[in-house]
Each structure stands twice: as structure tokens, then as C-alpha cells.
Amino acid sequence: MAKRKPLKQTAKRAKRVKPARGPVKPTRKARAAMERAALDRWGKGDPQGYLEVMAPEVTYFDPMQAKRVDGLPAMKSLLVPLTGKVTVRRYDMVDPKVQRHGDVALLTFNLVSYQAQPDGAEKAVARWNSTETYARLEGQWRIIHSHWSYIKPELKEVPSEGS
């Protein structure tokens, strides 16, 4: 029969074990692959790639919206009318970074989209900063927040509030 260690000694040993600090190992490839799959469909005029990975409570910002868009039904209202209207010849996902903490992962990247010109040449037509916040919900990774902004937009001079 194995000899048991006194409870006091076991408790001391447990105190010496330090809990893990910092983020859980990032799943960069998996989150970036989900995003690329949605972007591939988006570039062919199919917004369903994004809608299928969004959580019911998703929130969304982009510079064309006057305010935050709340919830999957509102996102469907926003994106479904764009079906067949977006074409991207190719895109570059620049410097994707995933920061994962437990069941939440933050994916940030720059996106450069290209379209074919009448002469056949490619031209960059959009440059974006993107932040996608994923959460693991019921075992599935879903976008709970999406934020898109222009890279270094040209801002028109606006009068100051004191004028």
C-alpha cells in the first residue's frame, strides 16, 4: 500500500505551483484562416462568410456608419444588400496579429484590396485597419466585435469647436 503524504505537506507543494501568467498561446493561424475565408467570400460579393461567423450580439463600426451597428439582424440588414456588388481581385492581409486570452482572441491587421483596371493592371482601391474580436461561444469561434477604419485617411480641415 502506498504511503500517503500528510495534507499539510501537499498544501505547501500546491502553493509553490505558480499559475500561468499572460495570454493563452495564440491561435494565430486558426483565427487568421477564419478571417481569410470570410474575406475570400466578401471579395466575390458574398457577405455570408462574415455573417456566418458573427455572434448574435455582434457590434460593428466602420467609417460609413453614423453609429455603432448592434446585433446580427442589423448586420444582415447592412450586408445582405451588398451581395454581388463587391468585387476584389485580390487582397493583402498585412501583419496579422492574434492576442488570445482564454476564450477571447483579438485579431488586428491591415488590409489592402486590389481591383483590376480597364487596362488589366491592378490598383489598390482600399486600405483598412481592422480589429476583429472573436469569442469562443458554445465551442465555436465567433466575431463579437468588428471595427474597420481607413489607414491614414485624408481629413478635411474642420472648424474647431471654439470657432
C-alpha positions as CSV (number, residue, x, y, z in Angstrom):
1,M,0.0,0.0,0.0
2,A,1.3,3.4,-1.0
3,K,2.2,5.8,1.9
4,R,0.1,9.0,1.9
5,K,1.7,12.3,2.3
6,P,0.4,14.5,5.1
7,L,-2.2,17.0,3.9
8,K,-0.1,19.9,5.2
9,Q,2.8,18.9,3.0
10,T,0.6,18.6,-0.1
11,A,-0.9,22.1,0.6
12,K,2.7,23.6,0.8
13,R,3.6,21.9,-2.5
14,A,0.4,23.3,-4.2
15,K,1.3,26.8,-3.1
16,R,4.7,26.5,-4.9
17,V,3.0,25.8,-8.2
18,K,2.6,29.2,-9.9
19,P,-0.5,29.9,-12.0
20,A,0.1,30.6,-15.7
21,R,0.5,34.3,-16.4
22,G,-0.3,36.2,-19.5
23,P,-2.3,35.1,-22.5
24,V,-3.0,31.6,-23.5
25,K,-0.9,30.6,-26.6
26,P,-2.3,32.4,-29.6
27,T,-4.1,30.6,-32.3
28,R,-3.0,33.0,-35.0
29,K,-3.4,30.6,-37.8
30,A,-6.9,29.5,-36.9
31,R,-8.3,33.0,-36.4
32,A,-6.5,34.4,-39.4
33,A,-7.7,31.5,-41.5
34,M,-11.3,32.2,-40.5
35,E,-10.9,35.8,-41.4
36,R,-9.3,35.0,-44.8
37,A,-12.2,32.6,-45.6
38,A,-14.7,35.4,-44.9
39,L,-12.6,37.9,-46.9
40,D,-12.4,35.5,-49.8
41,R,-16.1,35.3,-50.0
42,W,-16.5,39.0,-49.4
43,G,-14.3,39.7,-52.4
44,K,-16.6,37.6,-54.6
45,G,-19.6,39.6,-53.5
46,D,-20.7,37.2,-50.7
47,P,-21.1,38.7,-47.3
48,Q,-22.4,35.5,-45.8
49,G,-18.8,34.5,-45.0
50,Y,-18.8,37.2,-42.3
51,L,-22.4,36.8,-41.3
52,E,-21.9,33.0,-40.6
53,V,-19.1,33.7,-38.1
54,M,-20.7,36.6,-36.3
55,A,-22.2,36.1,-32.9
56,P,-25.9,37.1,-32.3
57,E,-24.7,40.1,-30.2
58,V,-22.0,41.3,-32.6
59,T,-21.2,45.0,-32.6
60,Y,-19.7,46.8,-35.6
61,F,-18.1,50.1,-36.5
62,D,-16.9,51.4,-39.9
63,P,-16.5,54.9,-41.3
64,M,-19.6,54.7,-43.5
65,Q,-21.9,54.2,-40.5
66,A,-23.2,57.1,-38.4
67,K,-23.1,55.0,-35.3
68,R,-22.3,51.5,-33.9
69,V,-24.3,48.7,-35.5
70,D,-25.7,46.3,-32.9
71,G,-26.7,42.7,-33.4
72,L,-26.7,40.1,-36.2
73,P,-30.1,41.2,-37.6
74,A,-28.8,44.7,-38.1
75,M,-25.6,43.3,-39.7
76,K,-27.7,41.3,-42.1
77,S,-29.7,44.4,-43.0
78,L,-26.4,46.2,-43.6
79,L,-24.5,43.5,-45.5
80,V,-27.1,41.4,-47.4
81,P,-27.9,44.3,-49.8
82,L,-24.2,44.3,-50.8
83,T,-24.5,40.7,-52.2
84,G,-23.0,40.6,-55.6
85,K,-21.9,44.3,-55.5
86,V,-18.4,43.9,-54.1
87,T,-15.5,42.6,-56.2
88,V,-11.9,42.3,-55.1
89,R,-9.4,40.8,-57.4
90,R,-7.0,40.1,-54.5
91,Y,-6.1,41.4,-51.1
92,D,-3.2,41.5,-48.8
93,M,-3.7,40.9,-45.1
94,V,-0.7,42.7,-43.7
95,D,0.9,41.9,-40.4
96,P,-2.0,39.9,-38.8
97,K,-1.6,39.6,-35.0
98,V,-3.7,37.5,-32.7
99,Q,-3.8,38.1,-28.9
100,R,-5.7,35.4,-27.2
101,H,-6.8,35.4,-23.6
102,G,-8.8,32.3,-22.7
103,D,-12.0,32.3,-24.8
104,V,-11.4,35.7,-26.4
105,A,-9.0,36.4,-29.3
106,L,-8.2,39.8,-30.8
107,L,-7.2,39.8,-34.4
108,T,-5.7,43.0,-35.8
109,F,-4.3,43.6,-39.3
110,N,-4.1,46.0,-42.2
111,L,-6.0,45.1,-45.4
112,V,-5.1,46.3,-48.9
113,S,-7.7,45.4,-51.5
114,Y,-7.0,45.5,-55.3
115,Q,-9.2,45.7,-58.3
116,A,-8.4,45.1,-62.0
117,Q,-8.4,48.3,-64.1
118,P,-9.7,48.5,-67.6
119,D,-6.1,48.1,-69.0
120,G,-5.7,44.9,-66.9
121,A,-3.4,46.4,-64.3
122,E,-4.2,46.1,-60.6
123,K,-4.8,49.0,-58.4
124,A,-5.0,49.3,-54.6
125,V,-8.5,50.6,-54.1
126,A,-8.9,50.4,-50.3
127,R,-6.6,50.4,-47.3
128,W,-8.0,49.4,-44.0
129,N,-7.1,49.0,-40.3
130,S,-9.1,46.1,-39.0
131,T,-9.8,44.8,-35.5
132,E,-11.9,41.6,-35.1
133,T,-12.7,40.4,-31.6
134,Y,-13.5,36.7,-31.5
135,A,-15.0,34.8,-28.6
136,R,-15.5,31.0,-28.2
137,L,-19.2,30.6,-27.7
138,E,-20.6,27.1,-27.3
139,G,-17.3,25.7,-28.7
140,Q,-17.4,27.9,-31.8
141,W,-15.2,31.0,-32.5
142,R,-17.5,33.9,-33.4
143,I,-16.9,37.6,-34.1
144,I,-18.4,39.6,-31.2
145,H,-17.0,43.0,-32.3
146,S,-15.7,44.2,-35.7
147,H,-14.1,47.6,-36.3
148,W,-12.8,48.9,-39.6
149,S,-11.2,52.3,-40.3
150,Y,-9.2,53.8,-43.1
151,I,-5.4,53.7,-43.0
152,K,-4.3,57.4,-42.7
153,P,-7.4,58.9,-44.2
154,E,-7.2,62.4,-45.8
155,L,-9.0,64.5,-43.3
156,K,-10.6,67.8,-44.4
157,E,-9.9,70.7,-42.1
158,V,-12.9,71.2,-39.9
159,P,-13.5,74.2,-37.8
160,S,-12.7,73.9,-34.1
161,E,-15.5,73.8,-31.6
162,G,-14.4,77.2,-30.3
163,S,-14.9,78.9,-33.7
